[in-house]
Amino acid sequence: MSSLTQTQQRDVQYQLHSYTNAVTHQRTGPIVIDRGEGVYVYDDQGQRYLEAMAGLWSVAVGFGEQRLADAAARQLQKLPYYHTFTHKSHAPAIELAERLIGYTGGRMAKAFFTNSGSEANDTVVKLVWYYNNALDRPEKKKIIARLRGYHGVTVASASLTGLPGNHKGFDLPLPRILHTACPHHYRHGQPGESEEDYATRLADELEALILREGPDTVAAFIGEPVMGAGGVIVPPRTYWQKIQAVCRKYDVLVIADEVITGFGRLGQRFGSDVFGIEPDMMVLSKQITSSYQPLGAVLLNAKVADVVSAHSGKLGTFGHGYTASGHPVATAVALENLAIIDERGLIEHAAEMGQLMQQELRALADHPLVGEIRGVGLIAGVELVADKNTRQPFDPLGKAGAHAYERAHAHGLIVRGIQDTVAFCPPLVIEADQVRDMVRRFAATLDDVSAFVAA
């Protein structure tokens, strides 16, 4: 640890990090981020990085937005905390719930607030069970998620997540949680199979799973409109229409996890708008506050909300909630953040910059390491392969992606390596020259990876 700064040494000594190899961390220490401005962050050594992941897919309005700091300060001075238990409320939570329901154009009816997307998806599991108990369907409790889907890290939400790293060592997933296929045509489509035919096959597989388990035991299907942490997987054409048709056929609730795709990431308000999803529940977080404050939300349509409300009357209470549900500072910051997104036309801007980003990244398609470039709006993934012609992955899997993640830092770029896919998800405020600069830095990173894998 002698090569580490004093700050890094203190971090290594006292902090257990998320998604980090703790043994490796003892040797390498952290990059200590000190401040942020727009699409850039600076470490404590003064190095500037273009933050191509918006933190964790989440800082929509960029770093250092004074209006959000001011909104938090005003609310801290007026009402720094109050709860939403036992018939209590406050203006920011009321206004935000109304705003969110309005954004859905009447598709949703009620909002329930949490502190994170993980808690929101944990709440979804409980709501699905509560809903079916209310309808006297005690066996209809199984929830189908997807392999490589990501829904959080609490015991229930990590069970929904379809990534081995979130299950190993934790005795997960829980019973009643099932997983169906990941909708990745590049990796799992059969030779000559069109995207539409692949979507049909996946819908048929979902129906077969429901029939095998028994329709009277399957309660819900959950999915991200575009998979994020699983590798930025864009569903094949007609996928969501066909999956929803199967769900409706067997009275299976449809849950859209919009934690990453909500509030303009794909160039429209919600990912559900892009793909024609009509969810019974919608899960929100991340860009709701640009992650300046922890906040998540579950939106329920009238079909679900009415049953849940009536059942609380029968039982005497809706026995669920968090100390900070609808926290006044978090909801006040969310309102200001959403106002900035609307006033500055950031959803339309994201559509325009997203088109440019997809175009610039696709110009790298001939690079010998690049297998597939995929994405929608301001989210993209570049999958690196050992052989372009056969699509052969690297061995071990993740070898190239991990090196790309490390080398990008040397070029002043923060990306994310997901196995051998390099993910991009910059703040919505990114400008055209910054998009081009981001891709130039990534091209230089690719050259470093080429040298590494050839060695």
VENLINJO-V321976 format. One record per pair of residues at least 24 apart in sequence whose C-alpha atoms are under 10 Angstrom apart, sorted by sequence separation. I is the first residue (numbers start at 1). GAP is how many residues later the second one is. D is the distance in Angstrom with one decimal. If there is no record, write none. Layout:
BEGIN
I;GAP;D
I;GAP;D
END
This chain:
BEGIN
3;24;9.0
4;24;7.6
5;24;8.8
8;24;7.4
38;24;4.4
39;24;6.5
40;24;9.6
181;24;7.9
254;24;7.6
255;24;5.3
256;24;8.0
257;24;8.5
258;24;6.6
259;24;6.0
260;24;7.8
261;24;9.5
262;24;8.4
263;24;6.4
280;24;7.0
281;24;9.4
353;24;7.5
354;24;4.3
396;24;9.8
413;24;9.7
414;24;9.4
1;25;7.2
2;25;9.4
3;25;8.8
4;25;6.8
5;25;9.9
7;25;8.1
37;25;6.9
38;25;4.7
39;25;9.4
180;25;7.7
181;25;8.2
254;25;5.0
255;25;5.9
256;25;6.4
257;25;6.0
258;25;5.3
259;25;4.5
260;25;7.4
261;25;9.3
262;25;6.9
263;25;6.9
280;25;9.4
351;25;8.8
352;25;7.9
353;25;6.9
354;25;7.4
394;25;9.4
413;25;7.2
1;26;6.0
3;26;9.5
4;26;9.1
36;26;8.2
37;26;4.7
38;26;6.4
180;26;6.6
221;26;7.3
253;26;7.6
254;26;5.4
255;26;4.8
256;26;4.9
257;26;4.8
258;26;5.3
259;26;4.8
260;26;6.6
261;26;8.6
262;26;7.8
263;26;9.9
351;26;5.4
352;26;9.0
354;26;8.9
393;26;9.8
394;26;7.6
412;26;9.2
413;26;9.6
1;27;7.9
36;27;4.9
37;27;5.0
38;27;7.6
179;27;9.4
220;27;7.8
253;27;6.0
254;27;6.8
255;27;5.8
256;27;6.3
257;27;7.0
258;27;7.6
259;27;6.0
260;27;7.3
263;27;9.8
350;27;6.4
351;27;7.3
393;27;7.9
411;27;9.7
414;27;9.9
415;27;8.8
1;28;8.2
35;28;8.2
36;28;5.8
37;28;7.8
84;28;9.9
219;28;9.2
252;28;9.6
253;28;8.0
254;28;8.8
255;28;7.6
256;28;9.1
257;28;9.4
258;28;9.3
259;28;7.7
260;28;9.7
297;28;9.0
349;28;9.8
350;28;6.1
413;28;6.7
414;28;9.6
35;29;8.0
36;29;9.4
84;29;9.3
122;29;8.9
180;29;7.9
218;29;9.6
258;29;9.9
259;29;8.6
295;29;9.0
296;29;8.7
297;29;8.7
349;29;9.7
350;29;9.7
411;29;9.5
412;29;7.5
413;29;7.5
121;30;6.5
122;30;8.2
126;30;9.0
149;30;9.1
179;30;9.3
220;30;9.8
225;30;10.0
227;30;9.3
294;30;9.5
295;30;8.2
296;30;8.7
347;30;9.6
411;30;5.9
412;30;9.7
120;31;9.1
121;31;7.1
122;31;9.0
125;31;7.0
147;31;9.3
148;31;9.3
149;31;9.8
178;31;9.1
219;31;8.9
220;31;8.4
221;31;6.6
222;31;8.3
223;31;8.2
224;31;8.5
225;31;6.7
226;31;9.2
227;31;9.8
228;31;9.4
229;31;9.3
295;31;7.7
369;31;9.0
410;31;9.4
411;31;8.0
118;32;9.6
119;32;9.6
120;32;8.8
121;32;9.4
122;32;6.8
124;32;9.3
125;32;7.9
143;32;9.7
144;32;8.5
145;32;7.3
146;32;7.9
147;32;5.8
148;32;9.7
149;32;9.6
178;32;10.0
215;32;9.8
218;32;8.3
219;32;7.5
220;32;4.7
221;32;6.1
222;32;6.1
223;32;6.5
224;32;5.8
225;32;7.1
226;32;8.7
228;32;6.9
240;32;9.4
244;32;9.7
295;32;8.1
409;32;9.6
411;32;9.9
413;32;9.0
118;33;6.4
119;33;7.8
121;33;8.7
122;33;7.8
123;33;8.7
124;33;8.8
142;33;8.3
143;33;6.3
144;33;6.1
145;33;6.1
146;33;4.7
147;33;6.1
148;33;8.6
149;33;7.4
218;33;8.5
219;33;5.0
220;33;4.3
221;33;5.2
222;33;4.6
223;33;5.5
224;33;4.7
225;33;7.0
227;33;8.6
228;33;8.5
244;33;7.7
294;33;9.1
408;33;7.4
411;33;7.5
117;34;7.4
118;34;4.1
119;34;8.6
120;34;9.9
122;34;5.3
123;34;8.7
142;34;4.4
143;34;5.1
144;34;4.7
145;34;4.8
146;34;4.7
147;34;5.6
148;34;6.2
149;34;9.8
202;34;10.0
215;34;9.6
216;34;8.3
218;34;6.6
219;34;6.2
220;34;5.9
221;34;6.1
222;34;6.0
223;34;5.7
224;34;6.1
225;34;9.8
226;34;8.5
227;34;8.9
241;34;8.1
243;34;9.7
244;34;8.1
293;34;9.5
295;34;9.9
296;34;9.5
383;34;9.6
386;34;9.9
408;34;6.8
410;34;9.8
411;34;7.0
117;35;6.5
118;35;5.8
119;35;7.0
121;35;7.7
122;35;5.1
125;35;9.0
141;35;6.6
142;35;5.8
143;35;6.1
144;35;5.4
145;35;6.3
146;35;5.7
147;35;5.0
148;35;9.3
178;35;9.7
215;35;6.0
216;35;8.8
217;35;9.6
218;35;9.1
219;35;9.1
220;35;7.1
221;35;8.7
222;35;6.9
223;35;8.7
224;35;8.1
225;35;9.1
226;35;7.1
240;35;6.7
241;35;7.1
244;35;8.9
294;35;9.6
295;35;6.2
296;35;9.7
381;35;9.4
382;35;9.6
383;35;9.0
384;35;9.2
385;35;7.4
407;35;9.4
408;35;9.6
410;35;8.4
116;36;8.8
117;36;9.1
118;36;6.0
119;36;9.8
121;36;5.5
122;36;8.7
140;36;9.6
141;36;8.8
142;36;7.1
143;36;8.4
144;36;6.8
145;36;8.8
146;36;5.7
147;36;8.7
148;36;9.8
199;36;8.3
200;36;9.8
203;36;7.5
206;36;9.9
207;36;8.7
210;36;9.1
214;36;9.6
215;36;8.0
216;36;9.4
224;36;8.2
225;36;7.0
239;36;8.8
240;36;7.2
241;36;7.3
293;36;7.7
294;36;6.5
295;36;7.5
381;36;9.4
382;36;9.9
383;36;8.8
384;36;5.4
385;36;9.0
408;36;8.3
409;36;8.9
7;37;9.2
117;37;9.8
118;37;9.3
119;37;9.0
120;37;8.5
121;37;9.1
122;37;9.5
145;37;9.4
146;37;8.4
199;37;6.1
200;37;9.9
202;37;7.9
203;37;8.9
206;37;7.5
210;37;9.0
215;37;8.2
224;37;7.8
225;37;9.5
238;37;8.5
240;37;6.6
241;37;9.4
259;37;8.1
293;37;5.2
294;37;9.3
381;37;9.0
383;37;5.8
384;37;6.0
405;37;9.9
407;37;9.1
408;37;5.5
118;38;8.6
119;38;7.6
122;38;9.1
198;38;7.4
199;38;7.0
200;38;8.1
201;38;9.5
203;38;9.3
204;38;8.9
205;38;9.8
207;38;9.8
208;38;10.0
237;38;9.0
238;38;9.5
240;38;9.5
259;38;9.1
292;38;8.1
293;38;8.5
295;38;9.6
382;38;8.3
383;38;4.1
384;38;7.7
404;38;8.5
407;38;5.9
408;38;8.7
118;39;5.8
121;39;8.5
197;39;9.2
198;39;8.9
199;39;6.3
200;39;7.3
203;39;5.9
204;39;8.7
207;39;6.2
211;39;9.1
291;39;9.4
293;39;9.5
294;39;9.8
295;39;8.2
381;39;9.7
382;39;5.3
383;39;6.3
406;39;9.1
407;39;8.7
5;40;10.0
117;40;8.9
118;40;7.9
178;40;9.4
195;40;8.8
196;40;6.7
197;40;9.1
198;40;9.4
199;40;4.7
202;40;8.6
203;40;5.2
206;40;7.5
207;40;8.2
210;40;8.1
226;40;8.9
235;40;9.0
258;40;9.8
293;40;7.0
294;40;9.7
381;40;5.9
382;40;5.1
383;40;8.7
404;40;10.0
405;40;8.6
407;40;9.8
408;40;9.0
176;41;9.0
177;41;9.6
180;41;9.7
195;41;5.1
196;41;5.6
197;41;9.1
198;41;8.3
199;41;8.3
200;41;9.8
201;41;9.6
202;41;7.8
203;41;8.7
206;41;8.8
225;41;9.6
257;41;9.3
289;41;7.3
292;41;7.5
293;41;8.0
380;41;9.6
381;41;5.5
382;41;6.5
404;41;6.2
407;41;7.0
408;41;9.7
176;42;8.7
179;42;9.5
194;42;8.9
195;42;5.7
196;42;6.0
197;42;9.4
199;42;9.2
200;42;6.7
203;42;8.5
204;42;8.2
207;42;9.2
210;42;9.3
256;42;9.9
288;42;9.5
289;42;8.0
291;42;9.5
292;42;8.6
380;42;8.3
381;42;4.4
382;42;8.4
403;42;9.0
404;42;6.9
407;42;7.8
176;43;9.7
177;43;9.9
178;43;9.4
179;43;9.9
183;43;9.7
184;43;9.7
194;43;9.1
195;43;8.0
196;43;7.3
199;43;7.1
200;43;8.5
203;43;6.8
207;43;8.7
255;43;9.9
256;43;9.8
288;43;9.0
289;43;9.0
290;43;8.9
291;43;9.0
380;43;5.8
381;43;6.2
403;43;9.5
404;43;9.5
406;43;9.8
183;44;9.1
195;44;8.4
199;44;8.2
203;44;9.4
255;44;9.8
289;44;6.0
290;44;7.8
379;44;7.5
380;44;5.1
381;44;8.9
404;44;7.8
405;44;9.7
182;45;9.1
225;45;8.9
226;45;7.4
255;45;9.4
288;45;8.8
289;45;4.3
292;45;9.1
379;45;5.6
380;45;6.6
401;45;10.0
403;45;8.5
404;45;6.0
196;46;9.6
225;46;5.5
226;46;9.6
288;46;5.6
289;46;7.8
291;46;9.7
378;46;7.7
379;46;4.5
380;46;9.6
400;46;9.4
403;46;6.4
404;46;9.6
184;47;9.6
186;47;9.6
189;47;9.8
224;47;8.2
225;47;6.3
287;47;8.6
288;47;8.4
289;47;8.2
290;47;6.8
378;47;5.8
379;47;7.5
402;47;9.5
403;47;10.0
182;48;9.1
184;48;9.6
185;48;9.0
224;48;9.0
225;48;9.4
226;48;9.9
288;48;9.8
289;48;5.6
290;48;9.0
373;48;9.2
375;48;9.4
377;48;9.2
378;48;6.7
379;48;9.9
401;48;8.6
404;48;9.6
184;49;6.1
185;49;8.8
225;49;8.3
226;49;9.2
285;49;9.9
288;49;7.1
289;49;7.5
372;49;9.0
373;49;9.6
374;49;9.7
375;49;9.1
378;49;8.2
400;49;6.5
403;49;8.0
183;50;7.2
184;50;7.2
185;50;7.8
186;50;9.6
225;50;7.0
287;50;8.4
288;50;6.9
371;50;9.5
373;50;10.0
375;50;9.8
378;50;7.3
399;50;9.6
400;50;8.7
403;50;9.2
182;51;8.4
183;51;7.7
184;51;6.6
185;51;6.5
225;51;9.5
253;51;9.1
287;51;8.7
370;51;9.5
377;51;9.8
125;52;9.6
183;52;5.5
184;52;7.3
185;52;9.9
225;52;8.0
378;52;9.4
400;52;8.3
182;53;8.8
183;53;6.8
288;53;9.9
399;53;9.7
400;53;7.2
287;54;9.8
399;54;8.4
183;56;8.1
222;57;9.4
378;57;10.0
221;58;9.9
224;58;9.9
222;59;9.2
224;59;9.4
394;59;9.2
220;60;9.4
222;60;9.5
160;61;10.0
161;61;9.9
222;61;9.9
144;62;8.8
160;62;8.1
161;62;9.7
384;62;9.3
160;63;9.4
361;63;10.0
144;65;9.1
384;65;9.7
144;66;8.9
163;66;9.0
163;67;7.3
357;67;9.3
386;67;8.6
142;68;9.6
161;68;9.8
162;68;8.2
357;68;10.0
161;69;9.2
357;69;9.8
142;71;8.8
151;71;8.8
354;71;9.6
142;72;9.8
151;72;8.4
354;72;9.6
142;73;9.6
149;73;9.0
150;73;8.4
151;73;8.3
269;73;9.9
140;74;9.0
142;74;9.4
143;74;9.0
144;74;7.7
149;74;6.9
150;74;7.8
354;74;9.0
361;74;9.6
139;75;9.8
140;75;7.8
141;75;8.6
142;75;5.9
143;75;6.2
144;75;8.1
145;75;8.6
146;75;8.8
149;75;7.1
263;75;8.0
353;75;8.2
356;75;9.9
357;75;8.4
360;75;8.1
361;75;9.1
364;75;9.0
139;76;9.8
140;76;5.3
141;76;5.7
142;76;4.5
143;76;5.7
144;76;6.2
145;76;5.9
146;76;7.7
151;76;9.8
350;76;9.7
353;76;8.9
354;76;9.6
356;76;7.4
360;76;6.9
363;76;9.5
364;76;10.0
367;76;9.1
370;76;9.0
139;77;6.7
140;77;3.7
141;77;5.8
142;77;5.3
143;77;4.8
144;77;4.7
145;77;5.2
146;77;6.9
149;77;9.3
150;77;7.2
151;77;9.8
264;77;8.3
269;77;10.0
270;77;9.8
350;77;8.8
351;77;9.2
353;77;7.4
357;77;9.9
358;77;9.8
359;77;10.0
361;77;9.6
362;77;10.0
369;77;7.8
138;78;9.3
139;78;5.1
140;78;5.2
141;78;5.0
142;78;6.9
143;78;5.7
144;78;6.4
145;78;6.3
146;78;9.3
149;78;6.1
150;78;7.1
151;78;9.1
263;78;8.0
264;78;9.8
268;78;9.8
269;78;6.7
350;78;5.4
353;78;7.0
354;78;9.7
357;78;6.1
360;78;9.5
361;78;6.5
364;78;9.7
368;78;9.6
369;78;9.3
137;79;7.9
138;79;8.4
139;79;8.1
140;79;5.1
141;79;7.8
142;79;8.9
143;79;7.4
144;79;8.8
145;79;9.6
148;79;7.8
149;79;7.8
150;79;6.0
263;79;9.6
267;79;8.7
268;79;6.0
269;79;9.4
349;79;7.2
350;79;7.6
352;79;9.7
353;79;6.5
356;79;7.5
357;79;7.6
360;79;6.7
361;79;9.4
364;79;7.6
367;79;8.4
368;79;10.0
137;80;8.5
139;80;8.8
140;80;8.9
148;80;9.1
149;80;7.4
150;80;6.4
267;80;5.4
268;80;7.4
348;80;9.6
349;80;7.6
350;80;8.2
352;80;9.1
356;80;8.4
360;80;9.1
367;80;9.2
369;80;8.5
146;81;9.7
148;81;7.8
149;81;5.7
150;81;9.8
264;81;9.7
265;81;9.3
266;81;8.2
267;81;6.2
346;81;9.8
347;81;7.6
349;81;8.7
350;81;9.4
353;81;9.8
354;81;9.0
357;81;9.0
361;81;9.0
369;81;7.1
137;82;9.5
148;82;4.6
149;82;9.1
264;82;7.2
265;82;7.3
266;82;9.8
267;82;7.7
268;82;8.4
346;82;6.2
347;82;9.6
349;82;8.8
353;82;7.5
357;82;8.0
361;82;9.0
364;82;9.5
368;82;8.3
147;83;8.4
148;83;7.8
149;83;9.9
263;83;9.1
264;83;4.5
267;83;5.2
268;83;7.4
345;83;9.9
346;83;6.8
367;83;9.5
148;84;9.9
149;84;9.2
263;84;7.3
264;84;7.9
266;84;7.2
267;84;4.0
345;84;9.8
346;84;9.6
369;84;9.5
148;85;9.0
264;85;8.9
265;85;6.6
266;85;6.8
267;85;7.8
344;85;9.2
264;86;6.6
265;86;8.2
267;86;9.0
132;87;7.7
264;87;8.0
267;87;7.3
341;87;8.7
131;88;9.4
266;88;7.7
267;88;9.2
341;88;9.2
265;89;8.7
129;90;8.0
128;91;6.9
129;91;9.6
128;92;7.2
125;94;9.9
125;95;9.0
124;96;9.8
125;97;10.0
124;98;9.6
121;101;9.5
274;102;9.4
271;105;9.7
151;106;7.3
150;107;8.9
151;107;9.8
152;107;9.8
144;108;9.5
149;108;9.8
151;108;8.5
143;109;8.8
150;109;9.8
266;109;8.8
267;109;7.9
268;109;8.6
142;110;9.7
143;110;9.0
144;110;9.9
145;110;9.7
266;110;5.6
267;110;5.2
140;111;10.0
143;111;10.0
265;111;8.4
266;111;4.1
267;111;7.4
140;112;9.2
143;112;10.0
265;112;6.3
266;112;6.0
267;112;9.8
264;113;8.4
265;113;5.7
266;113;7.1
264;114;8.7
265;114;7.0
261;115;9.8
261;116;9.7
261;117;9.6
261;118;8.8
260;119;9.4
128;125;8.2
128;127;9.9
124;131;8.4
151;132;9.6
121;134;9.6
121;136;8.0
120;137;9.4
290;137;9.0
121;138;9.7
290;138;10.0
120;139;9.3
117;140;8.7
234;140;6.8
235;140;9.9
287;140;9.5
117;141;9.1
118;141;9.3
232;141;9.7
233;141;7.3
234;141;6.2
287;141;9.7
117;142;6.2
232;142;7.3
233;142;7.5
234;142;7.4
116;143;9.0
117;143;9.3
231;143;9.6
232;143;6.7
233;143;9.7
232;144;9.2
234;145;9.9
19;146;9.0
234;146;9.1
19;147;9.3
228;147;10.0
232;147;7.3
233;147;8.7
234;147;9.5
227;148;9.9
232;148;6.2
233;148;7.8
226;149;8.4
231;149;8.9
232;149;5.4
226;150;8.2
231;150;6.5
232;150;8.7
228;151;8.4
231;151;8.8
232;151;9.6
228;152;9.0
231;152;8.4
128;153;9.6
226;153;9.1
228;153;9.0
127;154;9.6
124;157;7.9
124;158;9.1
124;159;8.2
103;160;9.5
123;160;9.7
265;160;8.2
121;161;9.5
265;161;9.3
267;161;9.5
120;162;9.5
121;162;6.9
265;162;8.8
266;162;10.0
120;163;6.4
121;163;9.3
265;163;7.2
119;164;9.9
120;164;7.6
264;164;7.8
104;165;8.8
118;165;9.6
120;165;8.2
260;165;9.4
263;165;9.7
103;166;7.8
104;166;8.6
117;166;7.1
119;166;9.9
103;167;9.0
116;167;9.9
117;167;6.5
118;167;9.1
104;168;9.7
116;168;8.5
117;168;5.3
104;169;9.2
116;169;6.1
117;169;7.4
108;170;9.7
111;170;9.7
113;170;10.0
114;170;9.5
115;170;8.4
116;170;7.7
57;171;8.4
107;171;7.7
108;171;8.5
109;171;9.9
110;171;9.7
111;171;9.4
112;171;9.7
113;171;9.3
114;171;8.8
127;171;9.8
57;172;9.3
107;172;8.2
108;172;7.7
109;172;9.7
111;172;9.7
113;172;9.6
131;172;9.9
132;172;9.7
135;172;7.7
56;173;9.7
107;173;8.4
108;173;7.6
127;173;9.6
131;173;6.9
134;173;6.8
135;173;9.6
107;174;9.6
108;174;8.2
123;174;9.4
124;174;7.3
130;174;9.9
131;174;8.7
133;174;9.9
134;174;7.2
116;175;9.7
120;175;9.2
121;175;9.3
123;175;7.8
124;175;9.6
131;175;9.5
132;175;9.0
133;175;9.6
134;175;9.7
119;176;9.5
120;176;6.0
121;176;9.1
124;176;9.5
128;176;8.7
131;176;6.4
132;176;9.3
134;176;8.2
135;176;8.8
116;177;9.7
117;177;9.3
119;177;7.5
120;177;5.9
121;177;7.9
127;177;8.6
130;177;9.0
131;177;5.8
134;177;5.7
104;178;9.8
115;178;8.8
116;178;6.1
117;178;7.8
118;178;8.4
119;178;8.8
120;178;5.9
127;178;9.5
130;178;7.0
131;178;9.5
133;178;8.7
134;178;9.0
115;179;5.2
116;179;5.2
117;179;5.3
119;179;9.5
120;179;9.6
131;179;9.9
114;180;8.5
115;180;4.2
116;180;4.5
117;180;7.5
128;180;9.5
131;180;8.1
134;180;9.0
114;181;5.9
115;181;5.1
116;181;7.8
117;181;8.9
127;181;7.7
130;181;8.2
134;181;9.7
113;182;7.2
114;182;4.7
115;182;8.0
130;182;9.5
113;183;5.8
114;183;5.6
100;184;9.7
112;184;8.5
113;184;4.4
114;184;7.8
112;185;5.5
113;185;6.5
186;185;9.1
187;185;9.6
231;185;9.6
111;186;6.5
112;186;5.2
113;186;8.8
186;186;7.5
231;186;8.6
232;186;8.9
111;187;5.7
112;187;6.4
229;187;9.2
231;187;5.7
100;188;9.7
110;188;8.2
111;188;4.5
112;188;8.2
130;188;9.4
186;188;9.7
229;188;9.6
230;188;7.0
231;188;7.8
110;189;5.7
111;189;6.4
229;189;7.0
230;189;8.9
231;189;8.7
232;189;8.2
108;190;9.8
109;190;7.1
110;190;5.3
111;190;9.2
228;190;9.5
231;190;6.1
232;190;9.0
108;191;6.1
109;191;5.8
110;191;6.8
230;191;9.3
231;191;7.9
232;191;6.9
107;192;9.4
108;192;5.4
109;192;4.8
110;192;7.5
231;192;7.0
232;192;8.8
107;193;8.6
108;193;4.0
109;193;5.1
127;193;9.5
230;193;10.0
232;193;9.6
107;194;6.1
108;194;6.5
109;194;8.7
110;194;9.3
111;194;9.2
126;194;8.8
229;194;8.6
104;195;9.4
106;195;8.4
107;195;8.0
108;195;9.2
109;195;8.9
110;195;6.5
228;195;8.5
106;196;9.2
108;196;9.5
109;196;6.9
110;196;9.3
228;196;9.9
100;197;9.3
104;197;9.9
108;197;8.9
109;197;8.9
123;197;8.3
228;197;9.4
101;198;7.6
123;198;8.7
100;199;8.2
101;199;9.2
97;200;9.0
101;200;9.4
58;201;8.7
57;202;9.0
58;202;7.0
97;202;8.9
57;203;6.2
58;203;9.5
60;203;8.4
119;203;9.2
56;204;9.0
57;204;9.0
58;204;9.7
60;204;8.5
187;204;8.2
58;205;10.0
60;205;8.1
186;205;8.8
187;205;9.9
58;207;9.1
114;207;7.8
115;207;8.0
57;208;9.0
113;208;8.4
114;208;6.8
115;208;9.3
112;209;8.7
113;209;8.5
114;209;9.1
115;209;6.8
116;209;9.9
114;210;7.2
115;210;6.5
113;211;8.5
114;211;4.9
115;211;8.1
113;212;5.0
114;212;6.7
115;212;8.4
112;213;7.8
113;213;5.1
114;213;8.7
112;214;7.9
113;214;8.4
111;215;9.8
115;215;8.8
113;218;9.1
72;220;9.1
68;221;8.6
72;221;8.8
68;222;9.2
69;223;8.3
68;224;7.5
65;225;9.8
68;225;9.5
60;226;8.6
61;226;8.5
58;227;8.4
59;227;7.3
60;227;5.6
63;227;8.8
65;227;9.4
58;228;4.6
59;228;6.0
60;228;8.5
61;228;9.0
62;228;7.6
63;228;9.9
64;228;9.5
57;229;7.1
58;229;4.8
59;229;9.1
60;229;8.2
61;229;6.4
63;229;8.8
97;229;9.1
56;230;7.9
57;230;7.9
58;230;8.3
59;230;7.9
60;230;5.1
61;230;9.8
62;230;10.0
96;230;8.9
55;231;9.7
56;231;9.8
58;231;8.3
59;231;4.1
60;231;8.4
61;231;9.9
86;231;8.9
58;232;5.4
59;232;5.9
86;232;9.7
93;232;9.0
94;232;8.7
54;233;9.6
57;233;9.2
58;233;6.0
59;233;7.8
85;233;9.8
93;233;5.4
56;234;9.9
57;234;9.3
58;234;9.3
85;234;9.7
92;234;8.1
93;234;7.3
94;234;9.8
97;234;9.1
55;235;9.3
56;235;8.6
85;235;9.2
92;235;8.4
93;235;6.4
96;235;6.4
100;235;9.7
54;236;8.8
55;236;8.5
85;236;7.4
90;236;8.7
92;236;5.8
93;236;9.3
95;236;8.5
96;236;7.9
99;236;8.2
54;237;9.6
84;237;8.3
85;237;8.6
89;237;8.6
90;237;9.0
91;237;7.9
92;237;8.0
93;237;8.8
94;237;9.0
95;237;8.9
96;237;9.9
83;238;9.6
84;238;8.7
85;238;8.3
89;238;9.8
90;238;7.1
92;238;8.6
93;238;5.6
96;238;7.4
97;238;9.9
100;238;9.7
83;239;8.4
84;239;8.2
85;239;9.9
89;239;9.3
92;239;5.4
93;239;7.6
96;239;6.2
99;239;9.1
83;240;6.3
84;240;8.2
85;240;8.6
91;240;9.1
92;240;5.3
95;240;7.9
96;240;9.9
82;241;8.6
83;241;6.3
84;241;6.5
90;241;9.9
91;241;8.8
92;241;8.9
93;241;9.6
81;242;9.8
82;242;7.7
83;242;6.6
84;242;6.8
92;242;8.9
93;242;9.2
96;242;9.4
81;243;8.1
82;243;9.1
83;243;7.1
84;243;8.3
92;243;7.6
82;244;8.5
83;244;6.7
84;244;9.8
81;245;9.6
82;245;6.6
83;245;8.3
81;246;6.3
82;246;6.6
80;247;8.5
81;247;5.9
82;247;9.4
79;248;9.8
80;248;6.6
81;248;7.2
79;249;7.0
80;249;6.3
81;249;9.6
78;250;9.6
79;250;8.0
80;250;9.8
78;251;9.7
76;252;8.3
77;252;9.8
75;253;6.9
76;253;6.4
75;254;5.6
74;255;8.7
75;255;9.1
72;256;9.0
73;256;8.3
75;256;9.5
76;256;9.7
72;257;5.6
75;257;6.8
71;258;7.9
72;258;7.6
74;258;9.0
75;258;8.6
71;259;9.5
72;259;9.2
73;259;9.8
74;259;9.9
71;260;9.8
72;260;6.7
73;260;9.5
71;261;6.4
72;261;5.8
71;262;5.7
72;262;9.6
70;263;8.8
71;263;9.2
68;264;8.8
69;264;8.0
71;264;8.9
72;264;9.2
68;265;5.7
71;265;6.7
67;266;8.8
68;266;8.4
70;266;9.4
71;266;9.2
68;267;9.3
69;267;9.7
68;268;6.3
67;269;7.2
68;269;6.6
67;270;8.2
65;272;9.2
68;272;9.2
67;273;8.6
65;275;9.8
61;276;7.3
60;277;8.5
61;277;9.3
59;278;10.0
60;278;9.6
61;279;7.5
60;280;9.7
61;280;7.1
60;281;8.0
61;283;9.6
61;285;8.2
60;286;8.5
60;287;9.8
60;290;9.6
57;321;10.0
57;322;8.6
53;325;10.0
52;326;9.9
53;326;8.8
52;327;9.6
50;358;9.9
49;359;9.3
50;359;9.3
55;359;8.8
56;359;10.0
49;360;7.3
53;360;9.4
54;360;9.0
55;360;9.4
56;360;9.2
48;361;9.4
49;361;9.2
50;361;9.2
51;361;8.7
52;361;6.8
53;361;6.7
54;361;9.2
47;362;9.5
49;362;8.0
50;362;6.1
51;362;6.3
52;362;5.5
53;362;5.7
47;363;9.6
48;363;9.6
49;363;4.3
50;363;4.9
51;363;5.0
52;363;5.4
53;363;7.0
48;364;6.1
49;364;5.0
50;364;6.2
51;364;7.2
52;364;8.4
62;364;8.8
63;364;8.6
47;365;7.5
48;365;8.4
49;365;6.3
50;365;8.9
60;365;9.6
62;365;5.5
48;366;10.0
49;366;10.0
57;366;9.7
59;366;9.5
60;366;8.0
61;366;6.2
62;366;7.3
63;366;9.8
57;367;8.5
58;367;8.3
59;367;8.0
60;367;4.7
61;367;6.1
62;367;6.2
57;368;5.7
58;368;8.6
59;368;5.6
60;368;4.9
61;368;5.7
62;368;8.1
56;369;8.5
57;369;7.4
58;369;7.4
59;369;7.8
60;369;6.9
61;369;8.9
42;370;9.6
53;370;7.4
54;370;8.6
55;370;8.8
56;370;9.6
57;370;8.1
58;370;9.4
59;370;9.3
60;370;9.3
41;371;9.6
52;371;8.4
53;371;5.5
54;371;6.0
55;371;8.4
40;372;9.4
41;372;9.7
52;372;5.5
53;372;4.4
54;372;4.8
55;372;8.5
40;373;9.1
41;373;9.2
51;373;9.2
52;373;5.6
53;373;4.9
54;373;4.9
40;374;9.4
51;374;8.7
52;374;4.3
53;374;7.4
54;374;8.5
51;375;6.4
52;375;7.4
50;376;8.6
51;376;7.9
54;376;9.9
31;378;9.6
52;378;9.3
51;379;10.0
50;380;9.9
52;382;9.9
52;383;9.1
50;384;8.3
50;385;9.7
40;386;9.9
52;386;7.3
39;387;7.2
40;387;9.5
50;387;8.8
51;387;8.9
52;387;9.7
39;388;6.2
50;388;7.0
38;389;8.1
39;389;8.9
49;389;9.9
38;390;9.9
39;390;7.3
40;390;9.8
38;391;7.4
39;391;6.3
50;391;9.2
38;392;7.9
39;392;9.1
39;395;8.4
END
